Amino acid sequence: MIRIQKASEIEDSFFDGRDFGTSIDTVKQVLQDVKDTGDEALAKYGAKFDVSAPACLEIPREELEAAAQKMSRDNPNLYNALKFSHDLALRFAKKQRESFDDFEIELEPGMFTGQKNIPVDRAGVYVPAGRFPLVSTVVMTITPAVAAGVKEIILCTPPRVHPDDAQRSAVQGTGVPGKSFIGGKPYADEGIMAAAYICGAHRVFACGGAQAIGAMAFGTKSIPRADVIVGPGNKFVAEAKKQVYGTVGIDMVAGPTEVFIIADGSANPEWVAADLLAQAEHDIVAQPVLATSDESFAYAVAEEIEKQLEHLATKAIASESIKNCGRIIITDSLEQAAELANRKAPEHLEIAMNEGKARETVLSLVHNYGSLFIGHESAEVFGDYAAGLNHTLPTSGSARFTGGLSVRVFLKTVTTLRTVGGASGSQASATAAGYLGDAEGLAAHAHAARLRLR
């Protein structure tokens, strides 16, 4: 049963970023090996951690196309859903791109300042393929890079045994966790390969884990160095991204997923319970939270969670998440619920209320979240899959200071200065710069400025 508590009973630790242990030393060694020995390290760690360690890493483009064609033929519903998701995400990301203006303005006579938004040359995308290969993550990571105008997009994802090697692998008893199949053809999850082709990845590599992050950060003979690395992963991938930041840009360091729902008595307990379980099934440490001022509604949702769990294919995971990390908070008011949401700064925030003054009040109060879902019909899962929004979002309270993955991550906003010699504005700047250089003891600065004085 999900925990039910009053707002006054919430422990301070509920609002802290959640720490599930580190893997600093392991990841540090992996990254150093990749930096020092390149492909040799990728082969070593592939054989140690993955089910396959192919002889070469790049998956030929014809394999990607074949995977897309196979999906179109064998699973047209999934193929069309991916195409639809990609189309919405691309339209949304292109609109985001339009919001980043290039401009030049004359601040003072003869002094023109401006900015330009320039896409990075190469973006690296990481797509995990563990228990549930995340085909939707391909859409969410590649599409904003395309909209930003990135010249080359590379994708790394854990390797799989190629169909051509399946029989040999079976005879060897390899191609399973702990027994890697060595030396076969490069291959990956077929859904991820198909999505990569649909969304426009330029190159795809069968390489996973922290070593893939190292390869994209430092570059190897097989995998080129990227300027920015984006995408989710396990704690080793997250730690690797944290450690290479500064060598390359990253989107964020993501933790376990979370949802915070603010609801009143107008909400449907069945829908709210389903939305909480949709987060819970991700991971046993996913955090589903409901805040409501309606106590009877709170217990109705708790009962509905138990009812739905009985028929849920992912019950084992979801029930652990509900029991260990989930909670329903009974607040004194909806305004208090909004205050708690701001302190929590959740990845996903749902406002399950009817349209009207009360909902508008709550909307005016909340400001810390990765994505906001307004009204009963706006299910968070739409944002996960097919609403144009990006589902790569800040977790563990980082929504206090950052947003989710967008075209911004793939753009450099740089500034420009153009001056007209002898103009009053440039002369005033030279004069001021001279005095400021003197004040800081930087004589060459002051001299370079005063040389421009007429």
C-alpha positions in Angstrom: 0.0 0.0 0.0 1.3 3.5 -0.8 2.2 5.7 2.1 -0.4 8.3 3.1 0.7 11.2 5.3 -0.3 14.7 6.2 1.8 17.6 4.9 3.0 18.4 8.5 4.5 14.9 8.7 6.8 15.2 5.7 10.5 14.7 6.6 13.0 17.3 5.3 14.9 14.6 3.4 11.9 14.2 1.0 13.0 17.4 -0.6 16.7 16.5 -0.9 18.3 15.2 -4.1 18.2 11.4 -3.9 21.6 9.7 -3.7 21.8 6.0 -4.6 25.5 5.5 -4.2 28.4 6.4 -6.5 30.5 4.5 -9.0 33.2 7.2 -9.1 36.3 5.0 -8.9 35.1 2.4 -11.4 34.0 5.0 -13.9 37.2 7.0 -13.5 39.3 3.9 -14.4 37.1 3.1 -17.4 37.3 6.7 -18.7 41.1 6.8 -18.2 41.5 3.5 -20.1 39.4 4.8 -23.0 41.4 8.0 -23.1 44.7 6.1 -23.0 44.0 3.1 -25.3 40.9 4.0 -27.3 39.4 1.1 -29.2 41.4 -1.4 -27.2 39.6 -0.3 -24.0 36.2 -0.4 -25.7 36.8 -4.0 -26.7 38.0 -4.9 -23.2 35.0 -3.4 -21.5 32.6 -4.6 -24.1 33.7 -8.2 -23.5 33.4 -7.6 -19.7 30.1 -5.9 -19.5 28.0 -6.4 -22.7 26.4 -9.4 -24.3 28.4 -8.8 -27.5 31.8 -7.3 -28.3 31.8 -6.9 -32.1 35.0 -6.9 -34.2 34.1 -3.4 -35.4 31.7 -0.9 -33.7 29.9 1.0 -36.5 26.7 -0.4 -37.6 26.4 -0.1 -41.4 23.7 2.3 -42.6 22.0 -0.5 -44.6 21.4 -2.4 -41.3 19.7 0.7 -39.9 17.5 1.0 -43.0 16.7 -2.7 -43.0 15.6 -2.5 -39.3 13.3 0.4 -40.2 11.9 -1.5 -43.2 11.4 -4.6 -41.0 9.5 -2.6 -38.4 7.3 -1.0 -41.1 6.5 -4.4 -42.5 6.1 -6.4 -39.2 4.9 -3.8 -36.8 3.3 -0.9 -38.7 1.6 0.4 -35.6 4.9 1.0 -33.9 6.5 2.3 -37.0 3.7 4.9 -37.5 3.8 5.8 -33.9 7.6 6.5 -34.1 7.1 8.6 -37.2 4.3 10.5 -35.5 6.3 11.1 -32.4 9.3 12.3 -34.5 7.2 14.6 -36.5 5.7 16.3 -33.4 9.1 16.5 -31.7 10.7 18.1 -34.8 7.9 20.7 -35.2 8.2 21.6 -31.6 12.0 21.7 -31.7 12.0 23.9 -34.8 9.7 26.4 -33.0 12.2 26.4 -30.1 15.0 27.1 -32.5 13.1 30.1 -33.9 13.0 31.6 -30.3 16.8 31.9 -30.2 17.4 35.1 -32.2 20.5 36.4 -33.8 20.7 40.2 -33.5 22.9 43.2 -33.6 22.0 46.4 -31.7 23.7 49.9 -31.6 24.0 50.4 -27.8 25.9 53.7 -28.2 26.7 55.7 -31.4 29.2 53.6 -33.3 29.1 50.6 -30.9 27.3 47.6 -32.3 26.9 44.6 -30.1 25.1 41.3 -31.0 24.7 37.6 -30.5 24.7 34.6 -32.7 23.4 31.1 -32.0 25.7 28.5 -33.6 25.1 24.8 -33.5 27.8 22.5 -32.4 29.6 20.5 -35.1 29.0 17.0 -33.7 26.5 15.7 -31.1 26.9 12.4 -29.3 23.7 10.6 -28.3 23.5 7.7 -25.8 20.5 5.4 -25.8 20.3 2.7 -23.1 19.0 -0.8 -24.0 18.6 -2.6 -20.8 15.4 -4.2 -19.5 13.3 -1.9 -21.8 15.2 -0.6 -24.9 14.1 3.1 -25.1 13.1 3.7 -28.7 11.4 6.9 -27.6 14.7 8.2 -26.3 16.1 8.1 -29.8 13.4 10.5 -30.9 13.9 12.8 -27.9 17.7 13.1 -28.2 18.3 13.2 -32.0 15.4 15.4 -33.0 16.4 18.6 -31.2 19.9 18.2 -32.5 18.5 18.0 -36.1 16.4 21.1 -35.4 19.4 23.0 -34.0 21.3 22.3 -37.2 24.0 20.0 -35.9 26.2 18.9 -38.8 26.8 15.3 -37.5 24.9 13.2 -35.0 26.4 10.0 -33.7 24.6 7.5 -31.5 26.0 4.9 -29.1 23.9 2.1 -27.8 24.8 -1.3 -26.2 25.6 -4.1 -28.7 23.5 -7.1 -29.4 24.4 -10.4 -31.2 23.9 -10.0 -34.9 21.3 -12.5 -36.4 24.1 -13.8 -38.7 26.1 -14.8 -35.5 23.1 -16.1 -33.5 23.8 -19.8 -34.2 27.5 -19.6 -33.4 26.7 -17.7 -30.2 24.2 -20.3 -29.2 26.6 -23.1 -29.7 29.2 -21.3 -27.6 26.7 -20.5 -24.9 27.6 -16.8 -25.2 25.6 -13.6 -26.0 24.1 -13.5 -22.6 24.9 -11.3 -19.5 28.3 -12.4 -18.2 29.3 -14.3 -21.3 29.9 -11.9 -24.2 30.0 -13.1 -27.8 33.3 -11.9 -29.1 34.2 -10.8 -32.6 30.9 -10.8 -34.4 29.2 -8.2 -36.6 28.1 -4.9 -35.0 24.4 -4.9 -34.1 22.0 -3.3 -31.6 18.4 -3.5 -30.5 16.4 -3.4 -33.8 13.9 -0.9 -32.5 16.7 1.5 -31.6 18.3 1.0 -35.0 15.0 1.6 -36.8 14.3 4.8 -34.7 17.9 6.1 -35.4 17.3 5.7 -39.1 13.9 7.4 -39.0 15.1 10.3 -36.9 18.3 11.0 -38.9 21.3 9.8 -37.0 24.4 10.0 -39.2 26.4 7.2 -37.6 25.4 4.5 -35.1 27.9 2.5 -32.9 27.3 -0.7 -31.0 29.0 0.5 -27.8 27.5 0.9 -24.4 28.1 1.9 -20.8 30.6 4.4 -19.4 33.1 3.4 -22.1 30.7 4.7 -24.8 30.6 8.1 -23.0 34.4 8.1 -22.8 34.6 7.3 -26.5 32.4 10.2 -27.4 34.2 12.5 -25.0 37.8 11.8 -26.0 37.4 10.1 -29.4 38.9 6.8 -30.5 39.9 5.4 -33.9 36.4 4.1 -34.4 34.2 6.6 -32.6 34.8 10.4 -33.3 34.9 12.9 -30.5 31.7 14.8 -29.9 31.2 18.4 -28.7 28.1 17.6 -26.7 26.8 14.3 -25.2 23.1 13.8 -24.3 20.9 11.0 -23.2 20.0 8.9 -20.1 21.6 5.8 -18.7 22.4 3.8 -15.5 24.4 5.1 -12.7 27.7 4.3 -14.5 26.6 6.3 -17.6 25.4 9.2 -15.4 28.7 9.3 -13.5 30.7 9.1 -16.7 28.8 12.1 -18.1 29.5 14.0 -14.9 33.2 13.2 -15.1 33.7 14.2 -18.7 31.8 17.5 -18.4 34.2 20.3 -19.3 35.9 18.1 -21.9 32.5 18.0 -23.6 29.1 19.6 -22.9 26.3 17.4 -21.5 22.6 17.9 -21.2 22.3 16.9 -17.5 23.0 14.2 -14.9 19.7 12.4 -14.6 18.6 10.3 -11.7 15.5 8.1 -11.1 12.3 9.3 -12.7 9.6 11.1 -10.7 6.1 12.5 -11.0 4.2 14.9 -8.6 0.5 15.2 -9.1 -1.6 18.0 -7.6 -5.3 17.0 -7.6 -8.6 18.0 -6.2 -11.9 16.1 -5.9 -12.7 16.7 -9.5 -9.9 14.3 -10.6 -10.6 10.7 -11.5 -9.0 8.3 -9.0 -8.5 5.7 -11.7 -6.6 8.1 -14.0 -4.5 9.5 -11.2 -3.6 6.0 -10.0 -2.7 5.0 -13.5 -0.4 8.0 -13.9 1.4 7.2 -10.6 1.9 3.6 -11.7 3.2 4.7 -15.1 6.1 6.3 -13.3 6.5 3.5 -10.7 7.0 0.8 -13.4 10.2 2.5 -14.6 12.3 1.5 -11.7 12.0 0.3 -8.1 13.4 3.8 -7.1 11.1 5.8 -9.3 9.1 8.2 -7.2 5.3 8.7 -7.7 3.8 11.4 -5.5 0.2 12.8 -5.1 -0.7 15.9 -3.2 -4.3 16.6 -2.5 -6.4 18.5 0.0 -9.3 16.0 -0.4 -8.7 13.1 2.1 -11.4 10.9 0.7 -9.9 11.3 -2.8 -6.5 10.3 -1.4 -7.7 7.0 -0.1 -9.7 6.4 -3.3 -6.5 6.7 -5.3 -4.6 4.4 -2.9 -7.3 1.7 -3.3 -7.2 2.1 -7.1 -3.4 1.7 -7.1 -3.8 -1.7 -5.4 -6.5 -2.7 -7.8 -4.5 -1.8 -10.9 -1.4 -3.4 -9.6 -3.0 -6.8 -9.6 -3.3 -6.7 -13.4 -0.1 -4.9 -14.2 2.5 -6.8 -16.2 5.2 -4.7 -14.5 3.8 -5.3 -11.0 7.1 -6.5 -9.5 8.8 -3.3 -10.2 5.9 -0.9 -9.8 4.9 -2.3 -6.4 8.4 -1.8 -5.0 8.5 1.8 -6.2 5.0 2.4 -4.7 6.0 0.9 -1.4 9.4 2.3 -1.0 9.3 5.7 -2.8 5.7 6.6 -3.4 3.5 8.6 -1.2 0.2 10.5 -1.0 0.3 13.8 0.8 -2.8 15.3 2.3 -2.5 19.0 2.4 -4.4 21.8 4.1 -5.0 23.5 0.8 -4.1 23.3 -2.9 -1.9 26.3 -2.3 0.1 24.3 0.1 0.3 21.5 -2.4 1.8 24.0 -4.9 4.4 25.1 -2.3 5.4 21.5 -1.7 5.8 21.0 -5.4 8.1 24.0 -5.7 10.2 22.6 -2.9 10.4 19.2 -4.5 11.0 20.6 -8.0 9.8 17.4 -9.7 10.7 16.1 -13.1 7.0 15.9 -14.1 4.3 17.9 -12.5 0.6 17.2 -13.2 -2.3 19.5 -12.3 -5.3 17.2 -12.2 -8.0 19.8 -11.8 -10.9 21.2 -13.7 -10.4 24.4 -15.6 -11.3 27.4 -13.5 -10.1 29.9 -11.0 -8.7 27.3 -8.5 -6.6 25.7 -11.2 -5.4 29.1 -12.4 -4.3 29.9 -8.9 -2.2 26.7 -8.6 -0.7 27.3 -12.1 0.3 30.8 -11.0 2.1 29.4 -8.0 4.1 26.5 -9.4 7.4 27.3 -11.0 9.9 24.4 -10.3 9.4 21.5 -12.7 10.8 19.8 -15.8 7.5 19.6 -17.7 4.0 20.7 -16.6 0.9 18.8 -17.6 -2.3 20.9 -17.2 -5.7 19.3 -16.7 -7.2 15.8 -16.5 -6.6 14.9 -20.1 -2.9 15.9 -20.2 -1.4 12.6 -19.2 2.3 12.7 -18.5 2.8 9.7 -20.7 1.8 11.8 -23.7 4.9 13.9 -22.9 7.0 10.7 -22.7 6.0 9.6 -26.2 4.1 11.8 -28.6 3.2 15.4 -27.7 6.2 17.3 -29.1 7.7 17.8 -25.7 11.1 16.4 -24.8 11.0 13.7 -22.2 14.7 14.1 -21.1 14.1 16.2 -18.0 15.8 17.3 -14.8 15.4 15.0 -11.7 16.3 15.0 -8.0 15.4 18.7 -7.5 17.6 20.0 -10.4 14.5 21.5 -12.0 15.2 24.4 -9.5 17.9 25.6 -11.9 17.6 23.9 -15.2 15.1 22.7 -17.8 15.0 19.7 -20.0 16.8 18.7 -23.1 16.1 21.1 -26.0 17.7 22.7 -29.0 19.5 25.0 -26.5 21.8 22.2 -25.5 23.1 22.0 -29.1 23.6 25.7 -29.6 26.4 28.0 -28.5 25.2 31.6 -27.9 28.2 33.8 -28.8 28.5 37.5 -28.8 29.9 40.0 -31.2 31.2 43.6 -31.2 31.6 45.9 -34.1 32.7 49.5 -33.5 33.2 52.6 -35.7 36.5 54.4 -35.1 36.1 57.9 -33.7 32.4 57.5 -32.9 31.3 58.9 -29.6 30.3 55.4 -28.3 33.5 53.7 -29.1 35.5 56.7 -27.7 33.5 56.5 -24.4 34.2 52.8 -24.2 37.9 53.3 -24.8 38.0 55.9 -22.1 36.1 53.8 -19.6 38.2 50.7 -20.4 41.4 52.7 -19.8 40.4 53.7 -16.3 39.1 50.2 -15.4 42.4 48.7 -16.7 44.3 51.2 -14.4 42.2 50.2 -11.4 42.9 46.5 -11.9 46.6 47.0 -12.4 46.4 45.8 -16.0 48.5 48.3 -17.8 48.5 46.6 -21.2 44.7 46.6 -21.1 44.6 50.3 -20.5 47.2 51.0 -23.2 45.3 48.9 -25.8 42.1 50.8 -25.0 43.8 54.3 -25.1 45.4 53.6 -28.5 41.9 53.7 -29.9 41.2 57.2 -28.6 41.2 59.9 -31.3 
